Amino acid sequence: MKIWGKLMKEDKLLKSVLFESPRVLSSSNFIKDLQEICYMMDVSTPVSLPTHFKHFDRFNRVKYIPRDFVEEVDFTALILEHVLDKK
């Protein structure tokens, strides 16, 4: 599974990372991948609710905003997109 993580401030891309994981998509694996992506981007991990995973699973995209983080952040969104392999 590949996930493209993006840190945005308004319409400006601050950081971007392409994360690859051998794990299959599940709620617990999604949390692990989210933690690793945040570590790679050097930001705190947001609070991820079941609705975040459902949104990612259904639409291949999820957006975390500053209120999803316990600590104060200096960006407006953390966006995760599921990169689908073309075959």
Secondary structure by P-SEA (a helix, b strand, c coil): cbbbbbbbccccccbbbbbbbcccccaaaaaaaaaaaaaaaccccccccaaaaaaaaaccbbbbccccccccccccbbbbbbbbbcc
